Amino acid sequence: MTTPAHDCSIRILHWTVGLVVLLESCLLAFEPERIHAFARTGLPHWIRPALAWPEVGAAILFLVPATSTLGGWVLLMIFALAALLHILHGRADVGALLVYAAAVLVVINHTRNASRDISADG
């Protein structure tokens, strides 16, 4: 059982991480400065939209209550792939991805526990 303050905190975390990831993925997809910075990484050009567009879709799914768990799992896969690409190309700056992944896991776990609580009460 969770308290109202706990539920509110998780809801704030859910919306914050969802909106930040959505914004960041849109910037990766559309912002000229990010597009040029990505081009300097040496990765094939198709990788950028291949990461950005699914991340946009997953972030939207994550923000919709009925699909938040599905969107969360897809985001976790995208974060893992992005972190792997960073590390394989000599860039260890994956801290933000780890924080995003941890927040998504908290939300998924809370959603799962809240569903169990509702089932047990009903």
C-alpha positions in Angstrom: 0.0 0.0 0.0 1.3 3.4 -0.9 0.6 6.8 0.6 -0.9 9.7 -1.3 2.4 11.6 -1.0 4.3 8.6 -2.5 1.8 8.3 -5.4 2.2 12.0 -6.1 6.0 11.8 -6.0 5.9 8.9 -8.5 3.5 10.7 -10.7 5.8 13.8 -10.7 8.8 11.5 -11.5 6.8 9.8 -14.3 5.8 13.0 -16.0 9.2 14.7 -15.5 11.2 11.8 -17.0 8.7 11.3 -19.7 8.6 14.9 -20.8 12.4 15.3 -20.6 13.0 12.2 -22.7 10.4 13.3 -25.2 12.0 16.8 -25.4 15.5 15.4 -25.7 14.6 12.9 -28.4 12.7 15.6 -30.4 15.8 17.8 -30.2 17.9 14.9 -31.4 15.5 14.4 -34.3 15.0 18.1 -35.3 17.5 20.5 -33.8 20.2 21.4 -36.4 22.9 21.8 -33.7 22.3 18.3 -32.4 22.1 16.9 -35.9 25.5 18.4 -36.8 27.0 17.2 -33.4 25.7 13.7 -34.2 27.3 13.8 -37.6 30.7 14.5 -36.0 30.5 11.2 -34.0 31.4 9.2 -37.0 28.3 7.0 -36.7 26.2 6.3 -39.9 23.6 9.1 -40.4 20.7 6.7 -40.2 21.5 5.9 -36.5 20.3 9.3 -35.3 16.7 9.0 -36.6 16.7 5.2 -35.8 17.2 6.2 -32.2 15.3 9.4 -32.0 12.0 8.4 -33.6 11.4 5.2 -31.6 12.4 7.1 -28.5 9.8 9.8 -29.3 7.2 7.1 -29.7 8.2 5.2 -26.6 8.2 8.5 -24.5 4.6 9.2 -25.7 3.6 5.6 -24.8 5.3 6.1 -21.4 3.3 9.2 -20.8 -0.1 7.6 -21.5 -1.3 5.7 -18.4 -2.7 2.8 -20.3 0.6 2.1 -22.1 3.2 3.5 -19.7 4.6 0.0 -18.9 5.1 -0.9 -22.5 6.6 2.6 -23.3 8.9 2.2 -20.3 10.3 -1.2 -21.4 10.8 0.2 -24.9 12.6 3.2 -23.4 14.8 0.9 -21.4 15.9 -1.0 -24.5 16.6 2.3 -26.3 18.6 3.6 -23.4 20.6 0.4 -23.3 21.3 0.6 -27.0 22.3 4.3 -26.8 24.6 3.6 -23.8 26.2 0.7 -25.7 26.8 2.9 -28.8 28.4 5.6 -26.6 30.7 3.1 -24.9 31.7 1.3 -28.1 32.7 4.7 -29.5 34.8 5.6 -26.6 32.4 8.0 -24.9 31.6 7.1 -21.3 29.1 9.9 -20.8 26.1 7.6 -20.1 25.2 9.0 -16.7 22.0 10.7 -17.9 20.9 7.5 -19.6 21.4 5.6 -16.3 19.4 8.2 -14.4 16.6 8.0 -17.0 16.6 4.2 -16.9 16.4 4.2 -13.1 13.5 6.6 -13.1 11.7 4.6 -15.7 12.2 1.4 -13.6 10.8 3.1 -10.5 7.7 4.2 -12.5 7.2 0.7 -14.0 7.6 -1.0 -10.6 5.2 1.5 -9.0 2.6 0.9 -11.8 2.9 -2.8 -11.3 2.5 -2.6 -7.5 -0.4 -0.2 -7.9 -2.1 -2.6 -10.2 -1.6 -5.4 -7.7 -3.0 -3.3 -4.9 -6.2 -2.5 -7.0 -6.6 -6.3 -7.8 -6.2 -7.2 -4.2 -8.8 -4.6 -3.1 -11.3 -5.6 -5.8 
